[in-house]
Structure formats: C-alpha cells, structure tokens
Amino acid sequence: MTTEWIGVLVMYGLTVLLAIPLGKFLAKVFRDEPNAFDFMKPLERLIYRLGGIDPTADLTWKQNLVALLTINLVWFVFAFVLLLFQGSLPLNPDGNPSQTPDLAFNTAISFMVNCDLQHYSGESGATYLTQLAVMMFLMFTSAATGIAAAVLLFRSFLPQMAETVGNFYVLFTKAITRLLLPGSLVVALILAFNGVPASFDGKDTIVSMQGDTVGVSRGPAAGMIAIKHLGTNGGGWFGANSSHPLESPNYLTNMVEMIAQMVIPIAMIFALGFFINRKRFAWMIYGVMTIGFLLLVVPTILTELGGSPAIAHLGVNQPAGAMEGKEVRFGALASAYWSIATTIISTGSVNSMHDSSMAMSGVMELLGMMVNAFYGGVGAGLLNFYFFLIIAVFISGLMVGRTPELFGRKVEAREIKIASIVALLSAFLVKGGTALAAWIFMQHGDASTWAVKPSAWLNNPGFHGFSEMLYEITSANANNGSGFEGLGDNNFFWNYTTGIVLILGRFIPIIGPVAIAGLLARKKYVPESSGTLPVDTATFGLMIFAVIFILTALSFFPALALGPLAEYFSLK
C-alpha cells in the first residue's frame, strides 16, 4: 500500500515539476517571443497561406468568437458526414457499419467540443478512418480551440487599453504546432514502445485458456491515446478506454497518461502568470484549484481503500480496497486518483469503471464536473474559473464599499450579468436535463413506439439509477465524457439530448468569458493604488473558493441528495 501512495505522489509531483517550465514556454509562444520551437514557423506560414489568414492582423473579441464558432461548425459537418458513411469508406478492415444519424450527430458534436462522450464502442462503432480523420483530428482542434480562447482571455489582464485582443487563428495554429503535436509524438512513442498498438492491421485471434477463439481488435491506437490525454479529450480507441490492456498495458503507461492529461491544464495557470507578469496571481489560482482537487481526491482514495460496505457486511476482508470494476495492475488507490483527476480536468478517460465506484466516490466525481474549474480542461479550465473570479471581485468590492476592479479595470453590471448567466446555465442544463430524463423514464417507461423503451435504460434501479442519468447529463455539460456505464445511452433520446447539452455546455462558457475579457480590455486602465483590492492574496483566494463552494452547493446539492448521497446513506 505504501508503494501505491508513493506512485500517486510521484505522478502529481512530476506533473507540477513539468508544468512550471511548460507554462513559461507557453507564455513565450503566445507572446510571440523567441522560443525553442521557432523552427515550426515555415509550417505555420504555409497553414496561414492555405487558409488565407493574415497572421499580423489583430481581431476584436467579436471577430475572434465568430472565427471560433464558424470553424467549429465546418468541422462538425465534416465529422457528421464521414461518420454517416464510414461503413462504405476505406480503412475499415473489420467491416464496421456506418453510424445512425442520431449517433453520428452525438459523436460529431462530442468530439468537436472536447467532450468525447462515446455512445458507441471504439472497436465496433468506428473505423480506422473515422478514428483518425474524425476523432483524432477533432482531439487536436478542440484542445487548440480551448487554449486559444484562454490566451484571448490572458490579453485582457494586460494594462494596455485595446479594441483588439489577438488573432484566434494564430493562437489556434501555434497551440497545435508548438504544443499538442510534438507533445503527442513523445507520449505516443512511449506508449508504442510499451505495447500499445500502432499498426493498421485488423483483428487478431487468440485462443483463451478455456479453449475459446477470441477476436482482438488492434489498429493505430497509440497516436490517438496520446492526444486524448494531452488534449484532455478522453475518448477511447477501445470501449473500455484506458482500463483496456492495449490502451494502458502497465503502471508506467498509467503514469504517463495520468501526467499527460494533467500537465497542460496546470501549465496554463503558470502560463497566465508569466504572460501578464503576475506570478503571485497565478500561484493564488493554483492554490485554490489544488485545495479543491485535494478535497475531492483524498476522500475518494480513502473511500475506495476502505472497500465496499455491502461486501464487508458479508464478513469478507478487502485488503486491496474496493476492487470491483478496477484493474489489478493499477489497484484501488491509483484508480481513485485517476477518477478524480479525469473528472476535474474534463478528460473523461477512465482506468476503472466509475459505475462501480463507491457512492461517496460518485459524489466526488460528480462535484468535480459540476465545479469544472479545478484545473479544468486545456484552456477551458481557466475560462470556467474566470467567471467565478469575476463574481468574487464584484462581491468583494461591494463588501468594502468600492467599485469592483480587476487589474485596474472596473467590473460593472454588464460583466457581472454575463458571468451570472454562465454560472446559472450550468445548473439549469444539468438539473433540467436530468429531470427530463427521469420524467420520461417514469411516465413513458413502456412506450411501445420507442426503439429502446425508457424502462430498459437503467441496469440499476433506485438511487444508483438516478445517479447514472445525473452523471450522463453532468458529464455532457462539463464536456467530460466519462459515464456511469450502467446507462443504455445509444438511443435517440440520449444522443440528441446530450448533443444539445454538449453544444451549450461548451460554447456558452467560452463566449461569456471571452466577451467579458473583450469588454474589460476596452476600458480605461487605472493604475493600482493603496485602495485597490488585491486579487493575488490568500485572503482573496479564500473568497473565490467560498464563491465556488456556495454556488455549487446551492445549485447541485438537491440533485446529489437524490442520487449518490441517498445511495451512500442507504448502505450504512
């Protein structure tokens, strides 16, 4: 057990040690300062020329948002069409069929918005062509979209008053050429040399110890698994995701994938500090997020190590912890650590089955997605944290009788309205979507006209069944992608419902903060004085944490009480 604790501490320690210099590097890249990857400039110039982009042009926040939304629409159409016809296209050695319109709609949106919620199994629901040209392609573009949007936010913290806040296309391109592409190459090589498939061969056959002949799916998985973690995407090449032995064969690959999915979200915090030359502010943000992370991960680890109460009541000893749904090569501790890390940073990949987690662990996993601002996804984490920051600044200013200011710019009614709408929308989507699903399950459970009757959605009755529906909607809203897989989700209701939640849950939290940043950047900068509210102190960090706690508790406690909390107390 001591070895398992050491493994988790080493994983997190290495992540932070890599994130600090990476953050400094990213600040140089996005400030257009000389850096080690300037040799990529010819490729970037070619991309700008092919796309008709003027890299020297700065755009307003509205123009940047139009660019972001337009290019994502193009990718959605591209992905949707390929998925609809994948069965008739090349690179399909296993003869997998095309996806239905509702499933293609959900899949295209899900990968476009960095969620990778999979209502299909990778081995049978996609082909090598769509795994690479749709899923893997969108893993790069969605991650780069989040990073570029976050850097647009960075510029609003600078003291210069400006009508323009940068060029989305340039930031997007650099995020891929300077960060995601080389980083994925390194991770993919480590995975490939440790046994992760990297060929275009079709299924192989093995004879099991029982004498059965079993088909084993393969394919060029290493590259996709690398970017799925580095870009906090999460979609698995195989249906079992990173609990599959060909996605993560051993503890080393588990560590590499764990570090890969956390390093950029943390590095973006330090990049903000270096970019605006306010390192104390970045450390304050890191401190708030880390406290939130620890408050979720420590109870989860202790709960999973304690084993299942139901099994304990049978008099069965559980020295390894609660091992249902977990891989022996990882153990309960590393699986618990992964389950929280993947839900707070919106990766959504799994190395154990969350549906088998203890009830209190389910509470923590859900809270990680409901807050969605403790590290968060690449770029998106800071965007989600930003509206908590704005609300905290506004409340703090009113408490001390001053006009709220953030780095010399007044935070007024327009900005706080936008932040409030973004905060309230999340709760509305999660609770509204879950309520709709529960109503249909109860009122139309035996609807004979449905291809899949609602009564057949849940493998688990009662509190856990409600948690499965709550988790699905929460995961879609947080652009996470993990799931309580006892839910039968590949039907037109869940495909279309979560598809709509995916769109709103992704783009509203991008549009809102970028709009606030653009509005603040246009305001006159007032130099800080003795009366200025400092936002880089531990006291202000506690204020932000209080805002996060209160908003999350008020918004989501009733839903949690009906699901995982009720399940927890029923097992006591």
N, C-alpha and C positions, 0 to 999 in steps of 0.2 A: 504493500500500500504506500509506503514511503517513496518507492520508486515512481509510482504513478503521480504522486504530488510533485515530485521533482520534475517529471516530464511536463506537467501543466505549467509550472512556474518558469521553466526554461522556455517553453513556447511563447508565453506572454513577454518574458524579458527580452528574448531575441526580436520579437515584433517591435517593441518600443525602441530598442537599440538601432534597428534598421530604419524605423520611421523618422527619426530625427534628421539624419543626413539626407534621407529621401525628401523630406519636407523642404530642406534648404535647397536641394537640387530643383524641385518643382517650382519654388519661388523664382529661381534664376530663369528657368524655362519660360514661365509666364510673364516675367518682367522683360523678356527678350534680352537677357544678359548672356554673355559668352558662357557656354557650358560644354560638358564632355560629349554631348550628342549633336553638336552642330554639324557633324558630317551628314545628318539626315536632311539638311536644307535643300539639296538638289531634288530629293524625292518630294519634299513639301512643295517646292516651286512647281514641280510637274503636276501635282494634285491641284494646286491653285489655278494653273493654266487650263487644265482639263475642265475644271468646274467653273471657269470664268469668274474667279474670285480675285478681288484686289486686296492683297494682304496688308496694305498700308492704310486702308480705309477703316476708320472707327465708326461704329454704328450706335444709334441711340438704343435705349433699353427696349423700346417697342420694336425696332427693326431686328434686334437680336432675337426677341421672342418669336417674331414672325418667321425668321430663318430657322429657328429650332423646331417650331411646330410644323413648318412646311416640309422640311427634310424628313422628319419622322413620319409624316403622312405618306410620303413616297415609299419609305421602307416598309410600312405596313402593307401597302398594296402589293409590293414586290413579294413579300413573305406570304401573304394570303394566297396569291395565285400559285406560287410554287408548291405550297402545301396541298392545295386542292388537286393538283395534277402530279404529285410526286410518284404515284404508282406507275405512271407511264413514262417517267423520265429516267435518264441513265443513273449509274451508281446506286443500284438497288439489287445487290447480289442475293438478298434474302427474300425478294419478292414481296416487300411490304406494301399494303394498299394505300391509296390516297386518303387523306383525312376528309371527314364530312365538313360541310360548310360551317356548322356551329363550332366544331373542334378547331378548324383552321382559323376561324375568327378569334377564338380564345388564345390559341397558340401564338399567332402572329402578334397580337397585342401584347401578350405576356412577355415575350422576348424583346419586343420593341421598347417596353417600359422598364426593362431591367429586373422584372419580377421572376420570369421563368417558371411560373406556376404551370405544372405539367399535368394535364388531364389525359395523358397517354403514357405508355411505357416506351422508353427510347429504343429498345431492341425491336419492337414490333410496330410502333406508331410513327416512326420516321425512317427515312432512308439516309444513306451516307451523303447524298447530295443535299438534302434539306438540313441534316445535322450540321453540315459545313457551311453551305451557302445561305442558310436562313438562321439557324440557332447560333452558330459560332460567329457569323458575321454580325448579327444583332447584339451579341455579347460585347463586341468591341464598340459598336456605335452607341449603344445605350450607356455604357460606362463612360465613354468620352463625352456624351451629352451632359451627364451629371457633373463631371469635372469642369467642363467649360462653363456651365451655369454657375457653379460655385465661384469660379475665378471672376466672372462678371460681378458677383457679389463682393469679392475682395476689393474691387476697384472703388466701391462706394465708401470704403473706410479711409481712402486717401484724402488729404486735406484740400487738394485742388478741386475747385468747383468745375463741373464738366457737364456738357449736354450729352456726351458720348461715354460709353463705359467699356469699350473694347469691341472686338470682332469675334463673334461666335465661331465662324468657320475656321479662323486661325487657331483659336484655343482648342477647338474640337480636333483639328488635324494634329496639333502638337501633342495632345493627350494620347493619341494613338501611336504616333511615330517615335516620341521620346520616352513614353512610359509603358503603355499597355503591350505594344508589340515586342519590344526587347525583353520586358519582364516575363511575358508569357513564354517566350522562347526558352528562357532559363528554366522556368518551372516545368515546362513540357519535357525538356531534356532529362531533368531529374526523375520525373515520373516514368518516362520511357525506359530509362536505364534500370528502373526498379520493377519493371514488369507490366506497366500499363500498355495496352495495345496501341500500335501506331502504324497499322497496315490497312490496306483496302480489301483484305480477304474477307469472304463471307463466313458464315457459321462453321465452326469446327465441331467434331463429335468426339465425345469421350464415353468410356464405359465406366459406370459408377461401381462402387464396392458391392452394390446389390445386384450388379449384372445388367442394369438398365443402360440403354444407349441414350445419351443426352446431347442436345444441340447447344453449343456455347457461342453466344454472339461475340463478335470482335469489332474491328473497324479502327479508323484513325482517331482514337479517343483521347490520346494524351494532350493534343493541342487544345481541344475543347475543354477538357477538365482544367487545364492551366488558366485559361481566360475566364472560365466560370467562377473561379475563386479570386483571381487577381482583380477582376472587374466587379466583384460582389454580385454576380449573376445568380448562379446556383443550380441551373438546370443540369440534370444528369444525362450522360450518354446512355447509361443503363437505368432501368426503372428504379433500382434500389439505391441509386445515387452513390455517394461515397462510402456507403456501407458495403457496396459490391466489391469483391476482392480484386476485380480488374480495374476498378477506379482508384482504389487505395489499398494496395496489397499488404502494407506493413505499417508499423508505427512511425517509421521515418517519413513515408509518404503522407501519413496522417498529420505529422508535424508541419511538413512543407505546405500542405493545403490549408492548414489552420493559419499559419503565419501569412500565407499569400492573401487570404481573404480579409485579414485584419490590418495589414501593413499600410495600404493606401488610405483608408478612412482615417487612421491615426496620423499618417504623414500629412494629410490635407490640413489638419489642425495646426501643425507646426509650420506648414507652408504659408498659412494665413499670417502667422506671427512674423515670419521672415519677409513676406511680401509687403506688409504695411509697416514693418519695423516696430512692432509692438509684441515682443516675445512674452511679456508678462500676461498680456491678454490671452495669448494662445495657451499658456500654461493654466490660466484660470479655466478656460473652456475644457482643456484636457482633464483637469481635476474634477470638474462637475461630471463630465461623462464617465470618468473612471470610477467615481464613487457610485454612480448609478449602475455601472456594469458590475461592480463588486456586490452591491446589494441584491442583484439578481443571480449572479453566478454562485456565490457562496452557499446560499440556502439550497440551490438546486443540487450542487455537489453533495452536500450533507444529506439531503433527502434521498438521492439515488444511492449513496453509500449505505444508508440505513436499511435499504431493502423494502420489499412490499409488505405493508401491514397485513394484507389478506393471507399471504404465504406464511408470515410469522405466526398468525393465529392458528395455523395448522401444525405448529411446532417444528417447522423446517428452518434450519440455520442457513443464513445467507452471507457467508464471509466475503463474497465478492461484490455484494450490493445487489441492487435490483437489475438483474441481467436479462430480463425479458426484452426482446427487441434490440439487443445490443450485440456487438461483435466481440468475441473473446479476445481478439488480437488488440483491441483498444481498451476494453474494460469500462466499468461504470463511470469512473472519475473523468477520464478523457472524453467520454461520450457526453456527460453532463456539461462539461466545459464547452464542448462544441455546440451543444444545443442552445446555449445562451448566446455564445458569440455569433452564431449564424442567424439568430433572431434579432439581436440588437443592431447588427450591421446590414441587415436586409439581404444577405446572401441567400439564405434559404436552403442551402445544400445540407445534407444530413449524413452522419456516420452511424446513426441509430434511428430507430423508428419512434418518432415523437408521440405517436398514438399509444405507445406502451410506456411512456414516461409516467412517473408518479403524479398524482393530482396536483400537488403543490409545485412540482416542476412545470406542469402545464400552465399554472398561473404565472410563473416567472417568464416562460416563453411568450405567452400572450402579452404580458406587460412590456416586454422588450419591443414587440412590434407595435403596441399601442402608443408608447412614447416615441419610438422611431427616431430618436435624436441622441442616443448614447453611442457615439462614434458614427453609426448610420452607414448607409451605402457610400460608394465613392462620389463625393460631391454632394449627394442628396442629404447626407447626414448633417452637414453644416447648414444646408438650406432649411432643413426642418428645425434645427437648433435656433436658427436666426429669428423665427417668429416668436419663440419663447424669449429670446433676448430682447426683442422689441417690446414685448408685453412687460417684461421685468423692468426695463428702462422707464417705461411710461408710469408704471405703478410706483417705482422708487422716486421718480421726480415729483409725483403728486404728494407722496408721503412727506417729503422735505420742503414742500411749498415752492418748487422751482419748475420752470418749463422743462420737460424731459429733453435731454440731449444725448446723442450718441456720437462721440468723437467730433464735437464741435458743430453738430447739425441738429436742429430741433426735430423732435419726433412729435408730430401733430396728429390731428384727428384722422386724416386720410390714411396715414401709415398704420395707425392702430386698428382702424376698421379692416384693412386688408389682412393684417395679422390675425385678428379675431375671427374673420371668416374662414381663414385657412385652418385655424385651430378647431373651430366648431364643425367644419365639414368632415373632418376625420371621424369624429364621434357619430355624426349623422350617417355616414356611409356604413360604418361597422355595425352600429345598433339597428339601423334601418334595414340593411341587407339581411342581418341575422333574423330580425323579426319577420321579414317577408318569407324567408326560408322556413322558419318554424310554423308560420301560419299555413303555408301551403302543405307542409308535412302533416299538420293536424287536420286541416279542413278538406284536403284533396288527396289524402294518402292512397286511396284505392281508385284514383281516376283511371278508368279503363282506356281512355284515349291517349294517355301518355305512353311514349315508347318505354320509358322506365318509370314505374309508379313511384311517387314520393315515399311510399311506405317501404320501398326497397333501398332507399338512400343510405340508411344507417345500419352498420353492423352491430352497434352498441346502443341499447336503449337508455332512457333516463338521462341523468346528468351528463354522462360522458357523450351521449349522442348530441346533446345541445352544444357541448364543447367542440365537437367535430365541426358543426356548422359555424359556430362563432370563430373558430380558428381559421376556417377557409376564407371567410369574408375579411377577417383581420389581416391575414396573410396577403390577400389581394390588395387591400387598401394600403398596406405598408410596403408594397412591391417586394415582398419577401420570397414567396414561392414554396416554402415548406408547408406541410399539411399533416393533419391527423388522418392518416390514410384509411381509416375505417369508413370514410365517407365515399359513397359512389358518386363521383363528380363528373364523369364523362357523359353528360346528358344536356339537352338544350337549355334547361333552366340554369344550371350551374355554369355552363360555358358562356352564355350571354350575360348573366347577372354579374359574374366575376369579371368578365371582359369590360363591362361598363365601369365597375368599381376600379379596375386597373387603370383605365384612362384618367378618371378623375383623381384617383389617389396618387398618380404620378405627376400630372401636369399642373394641377392647382398648386401644390406645394413648390413647384418651380416658378410658375408665373407670379405668385404672390410675393415671395422674397425678392425676385429679380425686379419686379415693379417697385417695391419699397426701396431697394437699393438705387434704382434709377431716379426715383423722386428725391431721395436724400442727396445723391450726387449733384443734383442741380441747385441745391440750396447753398446759401452763403455760409462759408466756414467761419466759425467764431473761435479764436484761439482759447485753449483751456485756461482757466483761472482757478483761484483758491475755492471758488464756489461751485466748480464743475463736479458733477457726480462721477467719481472714478469707477470704471467698469472693469478694471483689471485686478481687483482685490478679492480676497477670500470672502469678505462680507457680501459683496455683490454676487459672487458665485453661489453662496447660500441662498440669496434671493432668487436667482434663476432656478436653482434646484427646487425651492419651495413652489415656484410658479409651475414647474413641470409636474411636481407631485400633486398639487391641488387640482390642476386642470385634468390630469389623467385620472385621479381618484374620483372626482366629481363626474367625469364623463363615462367611465368604464366600470366602476365598481358594481353597479347593479347587474351588468351582464356577466361579470366574473362570478358574482354571488349565485347566479342561476346555474352556472356550469361547473368549472373546476373547483371552486371553493365548496360548493354543496357536495361534490363528489368526495373531496378531502374529508369533510366532517362526517360523511356517511360511512367512511372506512375506519374511523377512530373507534 
